[in-house]
């Protein structure tokens, strides 16, 4: 159950809206942002058929003003980038991941001082990945139209409907920001939010992964052994490097299951590649020799040493199930989305490694609010019971130290 003190405002917001398509207009607009304590930001992009998405619109709003910036007609985005790089200005996003990756490539550094309304909502008991539309409706009572969700943002001119759709995404960020900020303060969770938002500035999340480590992410890698693993490593690295060079999604070159098949049974000729299920004629024509050469390199390369993972004994599965129940009970009482606290995989690590588990649950606010209780549970110092009046599960526990 969500807190009862949320206020719902059931009216549409009035903003001065503008479409910015020249360098001069952008510079003038950004001059008015330099003293703003917070700005709301969103992007519209097209990612289909490309390695990196192409931005078709950038929306920015402050109280009573909202602008759609057209990056296809503007030559110099530096005034906007300077605002985004300003550490004194808080940048408000919803589900910021893709937007921040785009701006990282434009800025060459992470955007500082970010507030993500989706993360804040999860810390306050909403669904872990609640959509912008649903969050707006829950907090303001306004039902936004999403009729342009799959529009082509690279086609010009933009229609009035597209512009209104895009601007709504930042117009309604401001009331979300105000309400969520107030509630984080009321419930004493500002530190939780700061800790989560700080992770959005960690540069490692934006740096490319070593192509020769990508094989570990291939679906089916756990079934590959011996020299076939070295072949898979070369195939995955070649696919990634080729995708980047040709600006294609890696899956357009070959799906994961194709790489697994070629690692198990390398083909020596273009003719043999036509026998591989999942490979199309055009893929073979463009990339066939690349598959063959990568497999040959892998066949003589040193075998990778797989990371040793301590397996969970079968008898411990019920222990993990019990911890899942306890976590859900704790997060329900504290009104936090369980998924933002820990995953089942985290709880498996906790069962296997205890206090030494290298998981976020054992650090920061998660450990303080939930990890300590789950450790006590694991050590037999907690009791789960059903409260008769509410029929809800409740965990009684005491600290593990000093016992």
Buried (B, 14 or more C-beta within 10 A) or exposed (E): EEEEEEEEEEEEBEBEBBBBBEBEBBBEBBEEBEEBEBBBBBBBBBEEEBBEBBBBBBBBBBEEBBBBBBBBEBEEBBBBBEBBBBEEBBBBBBBBEEBBBBBBEBBEEBBBBBBBBBBBBBBBBBBBEBBBBBBBBBBBEBEBEEEBEEBEBEEEEBEEEBBBBBBBBBBBBBBBBBBBBEBBEEBEBBEBBEBBBEEBBEEEEBEEEEBBEBBBEBEBBEEBEEBBBBBBBBBBBBBBBBBBEEEBEBEBBBBBBBBBBBBBEBBEEEEEBEEBEEBEEEBBEBBBEBBBEBBBBBBEBEBBEEEEEEEBEEEEEEBBEBBBBBBEBBBBEBBBBBBBBBBEEBBBBBBBEEEEBEBBBBEBBBBEBBBBBBBBBBEEBBEBEEEEEEEEBBBEBEEBEEE
